[in-house]
Amino acid sequence: MDLNLLISLDALLAERNVTKAAARLNISQPALSAQLAKLRVLFDDPLLLPADRGRGMIPTSRALSLQAPLRSALGKLDAVVQEQLGFDPKTSDRRFQIALGDNATQVIGLPLVTLISQKGGPGIRAAFSSPSYELNAKRMEEEEIDLLIDVLPTLPGNMKMRVLLEEPFVMAQRKNHPRGQTELGLDDYCELRHVIVAPEHEGIGGFMDAYLTKLGRKREIGLKVPQFLMVPEILLTTDFVCTLPRSLLHQFEHHFDVFDLPFQTDNFVLAMAWHPRIHADPGVRWLRDLVTQTTDRANAGPG
């Protein structure tokens, strides 16, 4: 069995399209078609059949049974090779794929870019993307993501994982807010007008509302935005308030008054996840260490 044939089969099963798989492998389409013919003989199975409408290919049951163990075996082999080759961030030309949730982008994004620039050489490149709850595990399995950083409940349970930051939620209001600076009570909290951060496809409601519902209470939600990036300016120019993790306010601390919530909630937990296949990859280990350094600073707070 030629190892190159297995690599080609892995690409074919991932893309389910000869043209796309050939481009992924950087070989010609006729060369990949010839390899597929050899694979069909070796496995005594068609492996991939043309789709009914001519769009892509459909894997056979035998091919589907091969996909996961083949991906795992090739991943382990790659990890062994990478570990033996070592990793020098000053000379490497690695390109890291990092998926960051909205909160993670605010807490980690800029510090991580700074550290990569300081400690990596000119060949190191990084690409940030937004995570997708439904596709995270698939993207990590198919090597589209090296590292996923997001709130703990959204991370796939079958990945390696490390908690980066854990802290309580607080409520923020602008300086000189008409409510004043008295202790925040439950009645006050519910009567204030809140801006919440939630994905566009979700309805008007946030993480805190489940806790309030259990208490038989309801808050006034006046505005929903898709990203935290909009929140500071909204708070500065209106009487809206917002409930959020304390670490998101570090760079704006002089502009807002912050109050403990008048009810109990779970803590905000930020974590990073990576596929077990690349656990020993020295490049990814280097990247994970940089991420840990950024959150060590966030845990330490301002100054």
C-alpha positions in Angstrom: 0.0 0.0 0.0 1.4 3.4 -1.1 1.1 6.0 1.6 0.3 8.6 -1.0 -2.8 6.6 -2.0 -4.1 6.8 1.5 -3.4 10.5 1.6 -5.3 10.9 -1.7 -8.2 8.8 -0.3 -8.4 11.0 2.7 -8.7 14.1 0.5 -11.3 12.5 -1.7 -13.4 11.5 1.3 -13.2 15.0 2.7 -13.9 16.8 -0.5 -16.1 14.2 -2.3 -15.1 15.9 -5.5 -12.1 14.9 -7.7 -11.3 18.4 -8.9 -11.4 19.9 -5.4 -9.4 17.0 -3.9 -6.8 17.3 -6.7 -6.4 21.1 -6.0 -6.1 20.3 -2.3 -3.3 17.8 -3.0 -1.7 20.1 -5.6 -1.8 17.4 -8.3 -3.6 17.1 -11.6 -7.2 15.8 -11.9 -6.1 12.9 -14.2 -3.4 11.9 -11.7 -5.9 11.7 -8.9 -8.4 9.8 -11.0 -5.7 7.2 -11.7 -5.0 7.0 -8.0 -8.7 6.5 -7.3 -8.7 3.6 -9.8 -5.9 1.9 -7.9 -7.6 2.4 -4.6 -10.8 0.8 -6.0 -8.7 -2.3 -6.9 -6.9 -2.4 -3.5 -10.1 -2.2 -1.5 -12.2 -4.1 -4.0 -14.9 -1.4 -3.7 -15.9 1.6 -5.8 -15.4 3.8 -2.8 -16.9 6.9 -4.4 -19.7 7.0 -7.0 -20.9 9.9 -9.1 -23.8 11.8 -7.5 -27.2 11.5 -9.2 -27.2 15.1 -10.4 -23.5 15.1 -11.3 -22.5 17.3 -8.4 -19.6 15.7 -6.5 -19.4 12.1 -5.5 -21.1 9.8 -2.9 -19.0 7.6 -0.7 -19.9 3.9 -0.4 -20.5 2.4 3.0 -17.0 0.8 2.9 -15.5 4.3 2.2 -17.5 5.8 5.1 -16.2 3.1 7.4 -12.6 3.9 6.4 -12.9 7.7 6.8 -12.5 8.2 10.5 -9.8 5.6 11.2 -7.9 6.8 8.1 -8.0 10.4 9.2 -6.9 9.4 12.7 -4.0 7.3 11.5 -2.7 10.0 9.1 -3.1 12.6 11.8 -1.0 10.5 14.3 1.6 10.0 11.6 1.8 13.7 10.9 2.1 14.5 14.6 5.0 12.0 14.9 6.8 13.6 12.0 6.2 17.2 13.2 7.5 16.3 16.7 10.7 14.8 15.2 11.2 17.8 12.9 10.8 20.2 15.8 9.5 23.7 15.6 11.4 27.0 15.5 9.0 29.9 15.5 11.8 32.2 14.1 12.3 30.2 11.0 9.0 28.3 10.5 6.5 29.1 7.8 3.6 27.6 9.6 0.1 29.0 9.0 -2.1 28.7 12.1 -5.9 28.6 11.9 -7.6 30.0 15.0 -11.3 30.2 15.6 -12.3 32.9 18.2 -15.7 33.6 19.7 -16.7 37.2 20.2 -15.7 37.3 23.9 -12.4 35.6 23.1 -11.7 38.1 20.4 -12.0 40.9 22.8 -10.0 39.3 25.6 -7.3 37.4 23.6 -7.3 38.7 20.0 -5.0 41.7 20.1 -2.7 40.4 22.8 -2.3 37.1 20.9 -1.5 39.0 17.6 1.1 41.0 19.5 2.8 37.9 21.0 2.8 36.1 17.7 4.5 39.1 16.1 7.0 39.4 18.9 7.9 35.7 19.3 7.4 34.4 15.8 9.5 35.0 12.7 8.4 36.6 9.4 7.2 33.2 8.1 4.6 32.7 10.8 1.1 33.5 9.7 -2.2 33.3 11.5 -5.8 33.4 10.3 -8.7 34.2 12.6 -12.2 33.0 11.9 -15.5 32.8 13.6 -16.5 29.5 15.2 -19.7 27.7 14.3 -21.3 25.6 17.0 -22.6 23.0 14.5 -19.4 22.7 12.5 -16.6 23.2 15.1 -15.9 19.5 15.6 -15.9 18.8 11.8 -13.6 21.7 11.0 -11.2 20.6 13.7 -11.3 17.0 12.4 -10.6 18.1 8.9 -7.7 20.4 10.0 -9.4 23.6 9.2 -8.9 24.8 12.8 -5.8 24.4 14.8 -7.2 26.0 17.9 -10.7 27.0 19.0 -11.2 29.6 21.8 -14.7 30.3 23.0 -17.0 30.1 26.0 -16.9 26.6 27.5 -20.4 25.3 26.7 -19.8 25.8 22.9 -16.7 23.6 22.7 -16.9 20.1 21.4 -16.6 17.5 24.2 -14.3 15.1 22.3 -11.4 17.5 22.0 -8.5 18.3 24.2 -9.3 21.3 26.3 -8.0 23.9 28.8 -9.8 26.5 30.8 -8.2 29.9 30.3 -10.3 32.3 32.3 -13.1 32.0 34.9 -14.8 35.0 36.5 -18.2 36.4 37.5 -20.5 38.5 35.4 -21.0 42.1 36.4 -23.2 45.0 35.3 -21.7 48.1 33.7 -23.1 51.6 33.3 -21.6 54.8 32.2 -20.1 57.3 34.6 -22.7 59.8 35.8 -25.5 57.5 34.9 -28.8 58.8 36.3 -29.2 55.6 38.5 -26.2 56.8 40.6 -23.8 54.5 42.3 -25.9 52.9 45.0 -25.8 49.2 45.5 -27.6 47.3 42.7 -30.8 45.6 43.8 -32.9 43.1 41.9 -35.7 45.6 41.3 -33.1 48.1 39.9 -31.6 45.5 37.7 -34.9 44.5 36.1 -36.1 48.1 35.6 -33.0 49.3 33.8 -32.8 49.2 30.0 -30.3 46.5 28.9 -28.3 46.0 25.8 -27.5 42.4 25.2 -25.0 40.6 22.9 -26.4 37.6 21.0 -26.1 36.0 17.6 -28.4 37.4 14.9 -30.4 34.1 14.6 -31.4 34.1 18.3 -34.4 35.9 19.6 -34.5 38.8 22.1 -33.1 37.2 25.2 -29.7 36.6 26.8 -27.8 34.4 29.2 -29.0 36.2 32.3 -32.7 35.9 31.4 -32.8 32.2 32.3 -31.7 33.0 35.8 -34.3 35.8 36.1 -37.0 33.5 34.9 -36.2 31.0 37.7 -36.7 33.9 40.2 -40.0 34.9 38.5 -38.5 38.1 37.3 -37.9 39.8 33.9 -35.6 42.6 32.8 -36.2 45.3 30.3 -34.2 44.5 27.1 -34.0 47.6 24.9 -31.4 46.6 22.3 -29.7 43.5 21.0 -26.4 43.7 19.1 -24.4 40.8 17.4 -21.0 41.7 18.8 -19.5 43.1 21.9 -17.5 45.6 19.8 -20.6 47.9 19.7 -21.3 47.8 23.4 -18.8 50.4 24.9 -19.9 53.2 22.6 -23.6 52.4 23.2 -23.1 52.5 27.0 -21.1 55.8 26.8 -23.8 57.6 24.8 -27.0 56.2 26.3 -28.5 55.1 29.6 -28.4 51.5 28.6 -26.6 49.1 30.9 -25.0 45.7 30.0 -24.2 42.5 31.9 -20.9 41.0 30.8 -17.7 39.3 32.0 -15.4 41.7 34.0 -12.4 41.1 31.8 -14.2 42.7 28.8 -14.1 46.0 30.6 -10.4 46.2 31.5 -9.6 48.6 28.7 -12.6 50.7 29.3 -12.5 50.7 33.2 -12.2 54.5 33.5 -15.4 55.1 31.5 -17.8 52.8 33.5 -19.1 52.0 36.9 -19.2 48.3 37.6 -21.6 46.5 40.0 -22.0 42.9 41.3 -25.2 41.2 40.1 -28.0 41.0 42.7 -28.6 37.3 41.9 -26.4 34.2 41.6 -25.2 33.0 38.2 -22.6 30.6 36.9 -19.2 32.1 36.2 -18.1 33.1 32.7 -15.6 30.4 31.5 -13.4 30.9 28.5 -11.5 27.8 27.2 -9.4 26.6 24.3 -9.8 23.3 22.5 -7.7 21.4 20.0 -7.9 18.0 18.3 -6.2 15.1 20.1 -4.4 14.4 16.8 -2.3 17.6 17.1 -1.8 17.5 20.9 1.9 16.7 20.5 2.5 19.0 17.5 5.3 21.4 18.7 3.9 24.3 16.6 0.5 24.0 18.2 2.0 23.6 21.6 3.9 26.9 21.0 0.6 28.6 20.0 -1.2 27.2 23.0 1.5 28.6 25.3 1.1 32.1 23.7 -2.7 31.9 24.3 -2.1 31.0 27.9 0.2 34.0 28.3 -2.5 36.3 27.1 -5.0 35.0 29.6 -2.5 35.1 32.4 -2.3 38.8 31.8 -6.1 39.1 31.6 -6.4 37.2 34.9 -3.9 39.6 36.5 -6.1 42.6 35.5 -5.1 46.1 34.5 -1.5 47.1 35.3 
